[in-house]
Amino acid sequence: MASMNIPLSKPEITPEDVAAVSATLKSGKLTQGPQTAALEEMVAAYVGAKFAIAANSHATALHAALLAAGIGTPDDGAPAEIVTGAFAFVAAANCIEQIGAKPVFADIDPISLNVDTHKVVGALNEHSRAVLIPHTFGLPAESARLCGEAEEYGLLAIEDASQALGAAIGGERVGACKRSLAAVFSFYPGCPITTGEGGMVVTNDENFAGTCRSLVNLGRQTGAPVGGGRGAGWLEHPRVGFNYRMDEMSAALGVSQLARIDETLARRQRIADHYRGRLRELKGKFILPMEISGYTRAWSTFNVVCREGVSREKVTAVLADKGIATERYFDPPLHLQKFYREKYGFERGLLPMTEGMAGQILAIPFYTAMGADEVDAVCDALAAATA
C-alpha cells in the first residue's frame, strides 16, 4: 500500500485536451485570441450570466472585481470594510487589503462550513461597503439570504465561487448573479475544470464587466460601455490596469475541459458517494461532508473532520506512511495568520466555529480519475489510523 502514492489531487488531462493546446500553439495566436473569447462565452452561458471576463488566476480575477466595484472610503476617513469568512483561501483577504479596504471576518456555520448569515449581519456597521460570500469547498452558501441582507444595508455583494463552478441551489447555478454584482471562479488544477491557473469574473452588469475587462487588459478600452452604475457607482474606466490576461493555451485547455463538465462533475459525485458509503462505518471517528437538500455541490475536495479524541496528527502520519497525501486547509484561519493578527489585533476566540474546524479538518485524496481501489485504500488507512 505504501507504494500506491495516492496524491491529494491531480488534473485529468485527456488526449482531446492535449490536442486542443497543441493546435493553439501551432496557430501562433498565443494571447488575446479566440480561445479566451470562447471560454468566456462558454462559462457565461453555463452559469447563466451575461458577461464573463477571463484572468490568469483566481486572485487576479478577484482583485479586478473588487477594484471595479469602486468600493469607496467612508466619510470619516476610516477604511471601507468588506465582510467575509476567515475559513477560506488567503487570496480573498489579500485582495481586500490590496484595494485599501479592511477585511472583517464572520464565523461559519458548522454544518455547511460557509459563513453564517447571522454572523455576517452582526459584523456590519457604518464602515461596511460590501459582503464577499465564499462558497466553501464547492457547496453553495446561502447567497440569496446574504445578498438580501446586503441589499437591505445598501451594500454590494460579490461571490467568491472559486471552487463552485457547477454548484447550484434549486437548479440555479452559482454565478447566475441574480442578486449579486459578480461571482469569481478559479481554474486551479485541483478544481473540476482547470486551465493550469486561471480565474473568471461573471456578472450581469455591462458597465461593471467593461471596467473589469479594462483592468485585466492593462487599462485598454475594449469597446464595452463602462463607468457609472448603481449603488456606490462602479470605478470609472481605468487608464491604467494590469496584465492579468489569460493566455490562449490555458484557455484552450479550459474550453476542452468545459465541454465535458457535466460528465466530470457526475464522476466526482460518484467518488464522493463511494467515500461516504465506505466511511459510514467510521462516523464515530469522523464527520463527513454534508449533503443539503436542494443544494448541489461541485465537488472540488473531500474533507473529513476528526471528532474529539481522534488525533489529526496521527491520522496524517499513518496515511503519509502508506503513501497517501493529505492537507490541512485553512489552518490557521485568516484572522489568525501573522499579518492580519498583527495589523488588526485579531485574537484566538474571535471566531470559535472557524477556529475549531480549522484544527480538526483534513482533506484526503480526491480527483476525477480516482479509482475505486484508491478510495478503498484511503478508507482502509483511515480505519487503521483510528483503530
Order of alpha helices (4+ residues) and beta strands (2+ residues): alpha-alpha-beta-alpha-beta-alpha-beta-alpha-beta-alpha-beta-beta-beta-beta-beta-alpha-alpha-alpha-beta-beta-beta-alpha-alpha-alpha-beta-alpha
